[in-house]
Amino acid sequence: MVRGFDISTTLGVTWSKRENDWMIHYPRKCDGWLIHDVIRKDEFQDLVKELDKRGYDTETLRISIKKKRGDEENERSN
């Protein structure tokens, strides 16, 4: 388990104070690259800035999604 994520089944993003950057946790490398492309976009950065302006602690922002059960076939193709 990494930061509360089971990386064998969960794709996730968390803020790391130590690294001062977003940390990506992933079961498959291609999924890690997919979420990396999302968080580096201006739209995501603008969202984080807007949430901060509205009084949210953006260091607590977490994104996660679990793989569907029985996804072994898709696992083998990647």
MODAPE-V478379 format. One record per pair of residues at least 24 apart in sequence whose ideal C-beta (glycine too) atoms are under 6 Angstrom apart, sorted by the first residue. I is the first residue (numbers start at 1). J is the second residue. D is the distance in Angstrom with one decimal. If there is no record, write none. Layout:
i:I j:J d:D
i:I j:J d:D
//
This chain:
i:9 j:66 d:5.4
i:9 j:67 d:5.1
i:10 j:64 d:5.5
i:10 j:66 d:5.0
i:11 j:65 d:5.3
i:12 j:64 d:3.9
i:13 j:63 d:4.3
i:14 j:62 d:5.2
i:15 j:59 d:4.7
i:28 j:78 d:5.1
i:30 j:78 d:5.2
//
